[in-house]
Amino acid sequence: MSKNVVIIGAGAGGASVAAEAKRMDPSLSISLVEGGPYTSVAA
């Protein structure tokens, strides 16, 4: 059974959390939600 994770805030912190969560459990489905016009691309 796949787990879904939603991370609010796609800046450096959110992207780092997403990368670490994926490393810990590659089967996770991760979505980043950002309210601003820019998201991090260097996590």
Rosetta constraint file for C-alpha pairs under 8 A:
AtomPair CA 2 CA 27 HARMONIC 6.31 0.50
AtomPair CA 2 CA 28 HARMONIC 6.24 0.50
AtomPair CA 2 CA 29 HARMONIC 7.14 0.50
AtomPair CA 3 CA 27 HARMONIC 7.37 0.50
AtomPair CA 3 CA 28 HARMONIC 5.28 0.50
AtomPair CA 3 CA 29 HARMONIC 6.16 0.50
AtomPair CA 4 CA 28 HARMONIC 6.00 0.50
AtomPair CA 4 CA 29 HARMONIC 4.75 0.50
AtomPair CA 4 CA 30 HARMONIC 5.99 0.50
AtomPair CA 4 CA 31 HARMONIC 7.84 0.50
AtomPair CA 5 CA 28 HARMONIC 6.96 0.50
AtomPair CA 5 CA 29 HARMONIC 6.10 0.50
AtomPair CA 5 CA 30 HARMONIC 4.80 0.50
AtomPair CA 5 CA 31 HARMONIC 6.28 0.50
AtomPair CA 6 CA 30 HARMONIC 5.91 0.50
AtomPair CA 6 CA 31 HARMONIC 4.83 0.50
AtomPair CA 6 CA 32 HARMONIC 5.97 0.50
AtomPair CA 6 CA 33 HARMONIC 7.26 0.50
AtomPair CA 7 CA 14 HARMONIC 6.33 0.50
AtomPair CA 7 CA 18 HARMONIC 7.30 0.50
AtomPair CA 7 CA 30 HARMONIC 7.48 0.50
AtomPair CA 7 CA 31 HARMONIC 6.20 0.50
AtomPair CA 7 CA 32 HARMONIC 4.90 0.50
AtomPair CA 7 CA 33 HARMONIC 6.16 0.50
AtomPair CA 8 CA 14 HARMONIC 7.01 0.50
AtomPair CA 8 CA 32 HARMONIC 6.09 0.50
AtomPair CA 8 CA 33 HARMONIC 4.91 0.50
AtomPair CA 8 CA 34 HARMONIC 6.40 0.50
AtomPair CA 9 CA 13 HARMONIC 7.65 0.50
AtomPair CA 9 CA 14 HARMONIC 5.38 0.50
AtomPair CA 9 CA 32 HARMONIC 6.71 0.50
AtomPair CA 9 CA 33 HARMONIC 5.65 0.50
AtomPair CA 9 CA 34 HARMONIC 4.86 0.50
AtomPair CA 9 CA 35 HARMONIC 7.35 0.50
AtomPair CA 10 CA 14 HARMONIC 4.72 0.50
AtomPair CA 10 CA 15 HARMONIC 5.62 0.50
AtomPair CA 10 CA 32 HARMONIC 5.59 0.50
AtomPair CA 10 CA 33 HARMONIC 6.00 0.50
AtomPair CA 10 CA 34 HARMONIC 5.10 0.50
AtomPair CA 10 CA 39 HARMONIC 5.32 0.50
AtomPair CA 10 CA 40 HARMONIC 6.18 0.50
AtomPair CA 11 CA 15 HARMONIC 6.12 0.50
AtomPair CA 11 CA 34 HARMONIC 7.70 0.50
AtomPair CA 11 CA 38 HARMONIC 7.81 0.50
AtomPair CA 11 CA 39 HARMONIC 5.43 0.50
AtomPair CA 11 CA 40 HARMONIC 4.86 0.50
AtomPair CA 12 CA 16 HARMONIC 6.07 0.50
AtomPair CA 12 CA 40 HARMONIC 5.50 0.50
AtomPair CA 12 CA 42 HARMONIC 7.51 0.50
AtomPair CA 12 CA 43 HARMONIC 6.37 0.50
AtomPair CA 13 CA 17 HARMONIC 6.25 0.50
AtomPair CA 14 CA 18 HARMONIC 6.18 0.50
AtomPair CA 14 CA 32 HARMONIC 7.35 0.50
AtomPair CA 15 CA 19 HARMONIC 6.19 0.50
AtomPair CA 15 CA 32 HARMONIC 7.70 0.50
AtomPair CA 15 CA 40 HARMONIC 6.51 0.50
AtomPair CA 15 CA 41 HARMONIC 7.95 0.50
AtomPair CA 15 CA 43 HARMONIC 5.47 0.50
AtomPair CA 16 CA 20 HARMONIC 6.17 0.50
AtomPair CA 16 CA 43 HARMONIC 5.32 0.50
AtomPair CA 17 CA 21 HARMONIC 6.00 0.50
AtomPair CA 18 CA 22 HARMONIC 6.16 0.50
AtomPair CA 18 CA 30 HARMONIC 6.81 0.50
AtomPair CA 18 CA 32 HARMONIC 7.84 0.50
AtomPair CA 19 CA 23 HARMONIC 6.24 0.50
AtomPair CA 19 CA 43 HARMONIC 7.04 0.50
AtomPair CA 20 CA 24 HARMONIC 6.24 0.50
AtomPair CA 21 CA 25 HARMONIC 6.15 0.50
AtomPair CA 21 CA 26 HARMONIC 7.88 0.50
AtomPair CA 21 CA 28 HARMONIC 7.75 0.50
AtomPair CA 22 CA 26 HARMONIC 4.85 0.50
AtomPair CA 22 CA 27 HARMONIC 7.46 0.50
AtomPair CA 22 CA 28 HARMONIC 6.31 0.50
AtomPair CA 22 CA 30 HARMONIC 7.84 0.50
AtomPair CA 34 CA 38 HARMONIC 7.76 0.50
AtomPair CA 34 CA 39 HARMONIC 6.89 0.50
